[in-house]
């Protein structure tokens, strides 16, 4: 830990292959999840800032399926 304690977290992050926006349709998200994504960053269109994450479970819950605890 001492070797990395002064390094910035950006050195360890991986840029996502796909991102979606708050107005992305559920179908588009399902297609990305079907292609193998586990969760997808949601970024604001205007600023590019992260506003959340969406997962397969989130979509299932939104569609009224199982997945809620």
MMTF fields as JSON, N, C-alpha, C and O atoms, coordinates in Angstrom:
{
  "mmtfVersion": "1.0.0",
  "mmtfProducer": "UNKNOWN",
  "numBonds": 275,
  "numAtoms": 276,
  "numGroups": 69,
  "numChains": 1,
  "numModels": 1,
  "chainsPerModel": [1],
  "groupsPerChain": [69],
  "chainIdList": ["A"],
  "bondAtomList": [4, 2, 8, 6, 12, 10, 16, 14, 20, 18, 24, 22, 28, 26, 32, 30, 36, 34, 40, 38, 44, 42, 48, 46, 52, 50, 56, 54, 60, 58, 64, 62, 68, 66, 72, 70, 76, 74, 80, 78, 84, 82, 88, 86, 92, 90, 96, 94, 100, 98, 104, 102, 108, 106, 112, 110, 116, 114, 120, 118, 124, 122, 128, 126, 132, 130, 136, 134, 140, 138, 144, 142, 148, 146, 152, 150, 156, 154, 160, 158, 164, 162, 168, 166, 172, 170, 176, 174, 180, 178, 184, 182, 188, 186, 192, 190, 196, 194, 200, 198, 204, 202, 208, 206, 212, 210, 216, 214, 220, 218, 224, 222, 228, 226, 232, 230, 236, 234, 240, 238, 244, 242, 248, 246, 252, 250, 256, 254, 260, 258, 264, 262, 268, 266, 272, 270],
  "bondOrderList": [1, 1, 1, 1, 1, 1, 1, 1, 1, 1, 1, 1, 1, 1, 1, 1, 1, 1, 1, 1, 1, 1, 1, 1, 1, 1, 1, 1, 1, 1, 1, 1, 1, 1, 1, 1, 1, 1, 1, 1, 1, 1, 1, 1, 1, 1, 1, 1, 1, 1, 1, 1, 1, 1, 1, 1, 1, 1, 1, 1, 1, 1, 1, 1, 1, 1, 1, 1],
  "groupList": [{"groupName": "UNK", "atomNameList": ["N", "CA", "C", "O"], "elementList": ["N", "C", "C", "O"], "formalChargeList": [0, 0, 0, 0], "bondAtomList": [1, 0, 2, 1, 3, 2], "bondOrderList": [1, 1, 2], "singleLetterCode": "X", "chemCompType": "L-PEPTIDE LINKING"}],
  "groupTypeList": [0, 0, 0, 0, 0, 0, 0, 0, 0, 0, 0, 0, 0, 0, 0, 0, 0, 0, 0, 0, 0, 0, 0, 0, 0, 0, 0, 0, 0, 0, 0, 0, 0, 0, 0, 0, 0, 0, 0, 0, 0, 0, 0, 0, 0, 0, 0, 0, 0, 0, 0, 0, 0, 0, 0, 0, 0, 0, 0, 0, 0, 0, 0, 0, 0, 0, 0, 0, 0],
  "groupIdList": [1, 2, 3, 4, 5, 6, 7, 8, 9, 10, 11, 12, 13, 14, 15, 16, 17, 18, 19, 20, 21, 22, 23, 24, 25, 26, 27, 28, 29, 30, 31, 32, 33, 34, 35, 36, 37, 38, 39, 40, 41, 42, 43, 44, 45, 46, 47, 48, 49, 50, 51, 52, 53, 54, 55, 56, 57, 58, 59, 60, 61, 62, 63, 64, 65, 66, 67, 68, 69],
  "secStructList": [7, 6, 6, 6, 6, 6, 1, 7, 4, 4, 4, 6, 7, 7, 7, 7, 1, 7, 3, 3, 7, 6, 6, 7, 7, 2, 2, 2, 2, 2, 2, 2, 2, 2, 6, 6, 7, 1, 3, 3, 3, 3, 3, 7, 6, 6, 6, 7, 7, 3, 3, 3, 3, 3, 3, 2, 2, 2, 2, 2, 2, 2, 6, 6, 7, 1, 7, 7, 7],
  "xCoordList": [0.822, 0.0, 0.861, 0.506, 1.979, 2.835, 3.321, 3.561, 3.464, 3.953, 2.96, 3.357, 1.692, 0.684, -0.094, -0.954, 0.184, -0.638, -0.666, -1.613, 0.316, 0.349, -0.014, 0.081, -0.429, -0.821, -2.292, -3.082, -2.661, -4.056, -4.868, -4.363, -6.115, -6.994, -7.154, -7.392, -7.027, -7.173, -6.152, -6.356, -5.051, -4.051, -4.537, -3.952, -5.598, -6.084, -7.442, -7.945, -8.036, -9.363, -9.275, -8.281, -10.327, -10.428, -11.572, -12.671, -11.318, -12.374, -13.418, -13.069, -14.691, -15.736, -15.847, -15.616, -16.204, -16.39, -17.656, -17.707, -18.685, -19.96, -20.43, -20.181, -21.105, -21.8, -23.189, -23.423, -24.106, -25.443, -25.741, -24.983, -26.841, -27.257, -28.606, -29.306, -28.974, -30.246, -31.46, -32.456, -31.395, -32.534, -32.415, -33.22, -31.421, -31.266, -32.449, -32.896, -32.949, -34.108, -33.698, -32.56, -34.635, -34.336, -33.911, -33.055, -34.483, -34.107, -32.632, -31.938, -32.153, -30.739, -29.844, -28.792, -30.271, -29.496, -29.492, -28.453, -30.651, -30.743, -29.814, -29.156, -29.751, -28.864, -27.4, -26.636, -27.004, -25.623, -25.344, -24.278, -26.299, -26.127, -26.043, -25.269, -26.831, -26.81, -25.456, -25.032, -24.792, -23.476, -22.374, -21.213, -22.725, -21.739, -21.402, -20.637, -21.942, -21.655, -22.355, -23.489, -21.693, -22.306, -23.067, -24.165, -22.474, -23.123, -22.583, -21.481, -23.385, -23.046, -23.104, -24.095, -22.058, -22.081, -23.13, -23.308, -23.813, -24.764, -24.113, -23.799, -23.909, -23.252, -24.161, -24.954, -24.032, -24.803, -24.325, -23.124, -25.272, -24.929, -24.156, -23.208, -24.56, -23.955, -22.568, -21.685, -22.372, -21.095, -20.198, -18.993, -20.773, -20.001, -19.696, -18.912, -20.315, -20.076, -20.924, -22.057, -20.351, -21.045, -22.219, -22.058, -23.406, -24.587, -25.155, -26.07, -24.623, -25.089, -24.575, -23.769, -25.076, -24.75, -26.052, -26.963, -26.15, -27.322, -26.845, -25.865, -27.557, -27.186, -28.365, -29.477, -28.107, -29.183, -30.265, -31.452, -29.881, -30.862, -31.743, -32.956, -31.153, -31.93, -33.003, -34.144, -32.629, -33.574, -34.685, -35.858, -34.317, -35.335, -36.323, -37.531, -35.819, -36.694, -37.616, -38.81, -37.071, -37.866, -38.954, -40.027, -38.676, -39.66, -40.638, -41.534, -40.458, -41.388, -41.05, -41.863, -39.853, -39.448, -38.809, -38.781, -38.31, -37.607, -36.269, -35.779, -35.7, -34.398, -34.41, -33.348, -35.585, -35.624, -35.449, -35.918, -34.782, -34.503, -35.691, -35.621],
  "yCoordList": [-1.196, 0.0, 1.253, 2.259, 1.19, 2.382, 2.789, 3.968, 1.812, 2.099, 2.921, 3.661, 2.801, 3.482, 4.568, 5.212, 4.786, 5.699, 7.135, 7.864, 7.557, 8.937, 9.061, 10.138, 7.949, 7.983, 8.34, 8.036, 8.976, 9.369, 8.168, 7.291, 8.144, 7.024, 6.9, 5.803, 7.998, 7.94, 7.012, 6.55, 6.741, 5.814, 4.36, 3.503, 4.086, 2.724, 2.501, 1.377, 3.545, 3.405, 2.97, 3.21, 2.332, 1.883, 2.656, 2.714, 3.238, 3.982, 2.995, 1.975, 3.292, 2.365, 2.327, 3.32, 1.161, 1.001, 1.71, 2.27, 1.68, 2.296, 3.16, 2.845, 4.24, 5.048, 5.334, 5.266, 5.655, 6.062, 7.401, 7.883, 7.993, 9.293, 9.142, 8.152, 10.113, 9.993, 9.759, 9.196, 10.177, 9.997, 8.761, 8.582, 7.918, 6.679, 5.759, 5.656, 5.101, 4.229, 2.918, 2.469, 2.308, 1.008, -0.04, -0.873, -0.013, -0.975, -0.841, -1.846, 0.384, 0.586, 0.044, -0.537, 0.237, -0.258, -1.784, -2.401, -2.394, -3.853, -4.406, -5.422, -3.767, -4.228, -4.18, -5.097, -3.118, -3.027, -4.101, -4.716, -4.319, -5.35, -6.728, -7.576, -6.95, -8.231, -8.476, -9.62, -7.4, -7.522, -7.811, -7.965, -7.885, -8.299, -7.3, -7.625, -6.104, -5.136, -5.562, -6.038, -5.396, -5.71, -4.516, -4.651, -3.377, -2.127, -1.052, -1.162, -0.019, 1.001, 2.371, 2.692, 3.189, 4.54, 5.398, 5.308, 6.225, 7.19, 8.558, 8.98, 9.25, 10.556, 11.637, 11.39, 12.827, 13.973, 14.332, 14.402, 14.558, 14.897, 16.208, 16.315, 17.195, 18.519, 18.622, 19.278, 17.985, 18.129, 16.902, 16.999, 15.742, 14.511, 13.963, 13.024, 14.547, 14.101, 12.883, 12.745, 12.014, 10.818, 11.213, 11.959, 10.699, 10.974, 9.698, 9.761, 8.538, 7.282, 6.096, 6.213, 4.934, 3.679, 2.924, 3.055, 2.138, 1.302, -0.131, -0.38, -1.068, -2.478, -3.285, -2.773, -4.544, -5.429, -5.511, -5.515, -5.574, -5.623, -4.379, -4.48, -3.217, -1.972, -2.043, -1.634, -2.56, -2.661, -3.65, -3.383, -4.796, -5.787, -5.211, -5.415, -4.504, -3.885, -2.858, -2.812, -2.048, -1.032, -1.655, -1.076, -2.831, -3.521, -4.351, -4.997, -4.327, -5.054, -6.515, -7.293, -6.898, -8.296, -8.566, -7.709, -9.739, -10.099, -9.384, -8.894, -9.332, -8.682, -7.712, -7.282, -7.35, -6.48, -7.313, -8.449, -6.751, -7.503, -7.559, -8.153],
  "zCoordList": [0.0, 0.0, 0.0, -0.614, 0.681, 0.737, -0.655, -0.915, -1.539, -2.892, -3.701, -4.601, -3.395, -4.215, -3.48, -4.08, -2.204, -1.411, -1.928, -1.63, -2.676, -3.171, -4.65, -5.238, -5.235, -6.645, -6.766, -5.872, -7.856, -8.099, -8.563, -9.263, -8.168, -8.52, -10.042, -10.546, -10.769, -12.23, -12.883, -14.006, -12.178, -12.705, -12.69, -13.353, -11.939, -11.796, -12.436, -12.445, -12.966, -13.546, -15.0, -15.685, -15.445, -16.829, -17.463, -16.912, -18.6, -19.288, -19.802, -20.397, -19.574, -20.019, -21.538, -22.227, -22.028, -23.471, -23.929, -25.024, -23.072, -23.398, -22.239, -21.076, -22.563, -21.568, -22.115, -23.322, -21.214, -21.618, -20.976, -20.134, -21.377, -20.871, -20.173, -20.385, -19.347, -18.628, -19.526, -19.074, -20.777, -21.675, -22.579, -23.493, -22.326, -23.089, -22.801, -21.659, -23.824, -23.629, -22.959, -23.102, -22.225, -21.611, -22.641, -22.346, -23.823, -24.856, -25.221, -25.374, -25.361, -25.683, -24.567, -24.832, -23.325, -22.191, -22.183, -21.952, -22.437, -22.482, -23.557, -23.335, -24.703, -25.777, -25.347, -25.649, -24.645, -24.161, -23.108, -23.108, -22.222, -21.204, -21.849, -21.406, -22.886, -23.605, -24.269, -24.435, -24.643, -25.279, -24.268, -24.646, -22.988, -22.005, -20.918, -20.011, -20.976, -19.921, -18.633, -18.675, -17.496, -16.204, -15.65, -15.111, -15.792, -15.413, -16.346, -16.883, -16.521, -17.508, -16.846, -16.189, -17.004, -16.451, -17.164, -18.379, -16.385, -16.923, -16.771, -15.659, -17.892, -17.849, -18.415, -19.323, -17.867, -18.35, -19.748, -20.009, -20.634, -22.018, -22.122, -22.9, -21.343, -21.461, -20.832, -21.384, -19.692, -18.994, -19.085, -18.853, -19.423, -19.447, -18.062, -17.924, -17.029, -15.662, -15.331, -15.791, -14.53, -14.081, -13.191, -12.226, -13.53, -12.707, -12.098, -11.277, -12.49, -11.919, -12.688, -13.611, -12.271, -12.933, -13.114, -12.296, -14.171, -14.391, -14.601, -15.303, -13.977, -14.067, -14.591, -14.722, -14.884, -15.331, -14.264, -14.588, -13.026, -11.934, -11.94, -11.753, -12.15, -12.204, -13.289, -13.075, -14.439, -15.556, -15.215, -15.475, -14.631, -14.247, -13.235, -13.357, -12.255, -11.251, -11.924, -11.63, -12.812, -13.499, -14.365, -14.537, -14.904, -15.744, -14.915, -15.459, -13.601, -12.726, -12.565, -12.064, -12.986, -12.847, -11.513, -10.63, -11.38, -10.146, -10.106, -11.124, -8.95, -8.806, -7.655, -7.204, -7.163, -6.013, -4.758, -4.683, -3.791, -2.554, -1.651, -0.575]
}
